[in-house]
Amino acid sequence: MKSDKDQGDNLLLRLGRQLQAVRKERNLTQRDVYQQTGIHAARIERGKVNLSFTTLLTLCQTLGVKMWEVLKALDV
């Protein structure tokens, strides 16, 4: 059985990949996201950052996607 930390790390990776997929669907680069938000997406997309609710909300708004859609795709 995976530890809580492993499960959390896996969830962050899946969240990052989901955000990356949406960004690419919108034909945006990580640089575009940074210029619009001041948020560096690279580490988030690799699951290396435990992002805050407000950071996730900002990214979702910038990407033009509802937060619940991103979270629903994680199937948690």
C-alpha angles and dihedrals in degrees: 000000000000119000121244089254092053091048091049092048090050091050092050090051092050091047091050092050091049092052090047091052091051091047091052092046087057090049091239125145125218086251091056090053091048093049091052098041112014087237120130103224099187098082092040091053090051091052093245097123128067094214125205126243091252092050091051090048092050092049092048092049091049092048092047095239131123114248091230090058091056093046093044090056088060090061095218 
